[in-house]
Amino acid sequence: MTPLTPLAVVTGKAAGGLARRLRLGGGTTLPGTLARRLAPGVLGELAAALPHGVVLLSGTNGKTTTSRMLAEILRASGERVLHNRAGANLIAGLTATAIADADWRGRPRASIGLFETDEAALPQALAETRPRLVLIHNLFRDQLDRYGEVDTLAAAWRAALAGLPGAATVVLNADDPAVADLGQGLAARVCYYGLEDPRHATGAAPHIADSQFCRRCGQRYDYRLAFYAHIGHYHCPRCGHSRPAPQVRLVRLELQGASGSRLYLCYPGGAMELNLPLPGLYNAANATAALAAALALDVAPATARAALERFSAAFGRIERVNAGPGGPPMLIALIKNPVGASETVRMLVESVSSEQAPPLHLLIAINDRFADGTDVSWLWDADFEPLAGRLAAVTVSGTRADDMAVRLKYAGVPEALIHIQPALGAALDAALAGLAPGAMLFVLPTYTAMLDLRAVLAERGWVRPFWEE
């Protein structure tokens, strides 16, 4: 350990404690920024000291939920997990997390590190932490002003993964062509997971598919099954390149509305059936990814199953909150890009698909701050059309409330059902006041709107600040 590392740890800890005492935030980033100025290699040194190494997890959608699932599984297996649970997933956030876990001399208390990692930060995180396992979930268009096109990001990931040794493991989504192709030619061991149930192959919203062309010859892929966007079972009619066979397979998925789903999974040497307390195809994919990573880390299947069956969602990711003691329920689901928004809408519509189901009450909050992506044209690629005819009322809020209102109007939602209130607290009050007896309010915020909402809920005493969870 370099002489400056203990000083960097002490400085970071002091900065984090001061930030929390002054209620300036959770101290999830600043400690890492300050520590790295004193000792640029501090993250690598702290990571190298972890007895069971580091796991990195990245992808466009599902990072936070999947990493929390895997963290619960690892804790259930007896590990003491160092995890950036609050979601600070840039390099400074990873460093702050490692510092918070270390003692004053820079020695980690945890046995294993698990870091959710921003897509653009993944190459640097790979270089600094030298992980034993990397899980990459998916790759979609998201915040083009920050990340660039998906092929640019995939190329950066490929170059970084090429440096992993043979002792490392890379877990990849077989159903995403750009992600699956990352496994070609690696020295590291490669494991794939994927969805096999053809009943969920709707082929919905193909216009938001980003990886449509063969990674070998450039020909457009043919799809035998298309689950959403470019996720599915694909092959190239020209050169024959196709989806790799996954080792961990979700062979059957029974969606049970907004309450959860039932998964039937096969893996080398066994199979399991589990009740996941989260709804939607997306969360079933998250659970399959977490299981694949856990099995690759030699966690017992029964341990993984039990952890997933008692899992509760991260804040804003299919999170259930009551509007005060005895108040009406809310379900909060982050939306941040065309694919994620489309699948969230699909989940909501499927939850009210029966003729007896009451129409939906929605609050949609759209911001265009840096962390959201400043270009909100993605709203026009997202598939909001299924909401037409399914809504009792929708309140729109945030810095781009007017844009969202126009998008809903073009999606076929009657203008009389759309209520604009840019101030989020007032919008929440209006949406709750308009709820039918016994109804749930579904809240769809972008990232910074989700943080704003969390602050409103915490101020009212309905939830704790996210860094205290």
VENFEN-V183291 format. One record per backbone hydrogen bond with DSSP energy under -0.5 kcal/mol. NH is the residue of the N-H (numbers start at 1). CO is the residue of the C=O. If there is no record, write none. Layout:
nh={NH/NH}
co={CO/CO}
This chain:
nh={5/6/7/8/9/10/11/12/13/14/15/16/17/18/19/20/21/22/23/24/25/32/33/34/35/36/37/38/39/42/45/46/47/48/49/50/52/53/55/56/57/58/60/66/67/68/69/70/71/72/73/74/75/76/77/78/79/81/82/83/84/85/87/89/94/95/96/97/98/99/100/101/102/103/106/109/111/112/113/114/115/116/117/118/122/122/125/126/127/128/129/130/132/133/134/135/136/136/137/137/146/147/148/153/154/155/156/157/158/159/160/161/162/163/164/168/169/170/171/172/172/173/174/174/175/176/177/177/180/181/182/183/184/186/189/191/193/194/196/197/198/200/201/202/202/203/206/208/209/212/214/218/221/222/224/224/225/227/228/229/231/232/232/233/234/235/236/237/237/240/243/247/248/249/249/250/251/251/252/254/255/256/259/260/261/262/263/264/265/265/266/267/270/272/274/276/276/277/277/283/284/285/286/287/288/289/290/291/292/293/294/295/296/297/298/299/303/304/305/306/307/308/309/310/310/311/317/318/318/319/321/321/323/324/327/330/331/332/333/333/334/335/341/342/343/344/345/346/347/348/349/350/351/352/352/353/357/360/361/362/362/363/364/365/366/366/367/372/373/376/379/380/381/382/384/387/388/390/391/392/393/394/395/396/397/398/400/401/404/405/406/407/408/409/410/411/412/413/417/418/419/419/421/427/428/429/430/431/432/433/434/435/439/441/442/442/443/443/444/444/445/446/450/451/452/453/454/455/456/457/458/459/460/461/462/463/468/469}
co={2/2/3/4/5/6/7/8/9/10/11/12/13/14/15/16/17/18/20/19/19/29/29/30/31/32/33/34/35/39/41/42/43/44/45/47/111/50/113/133/115/135/138/62/63/64/65/66/67/68/69/70/71/72/73/75/74/79/112/81/114/83/84/87/90/91/92/93/94/95/96/97/98/107/103/101/80/80/53/82/55/114/57/89/118/119/121/122/123/124/125/126/54/54/169/56/134/171/58/135/143/143/144/149/150/151/152/153/154/155/156/157/158/160/161/165/132/189/134/170/191/136/172/193/193/173/175/230/176/177/179/180/181/183/168/170/172/248/250/250/196/197/198/200/227/226/203/205/206/210/219/214/212/235/222/233/233/231/231/204/228/175/230/225/232/222/241/220/235/236/234/192/192/247/266/194/249/264/264/262/253/260/256/256/276/254/274/252/263/272/249/270/267/265/263/261/274/275/308/279/280/281/282/283/284/285/286/287/288/289/290/291/292/293/295/294/300/300/301/302/303/304/305/306/307/308/314/316/332/332/319/330/328/322/324/321/441/319/331/443/316/445/337/338/339/340/341/342/343/344/345/346/347/348/349/350/354/390/440/360/393/442/395/444/364/397/365/369/369/374/376/377/378/378/382/384/385/387/387/360/360/417/362/419/364/422/366/398/400/401/402/403/404/405/406/407/409/408/414/415/394/417/396/423/424/425/426/427/428/429/430/432/436/329/361/440/331/441/363/442/443/365/446/447/448/449/450/451/452/453/454/455/456/458/457/457/465/466}
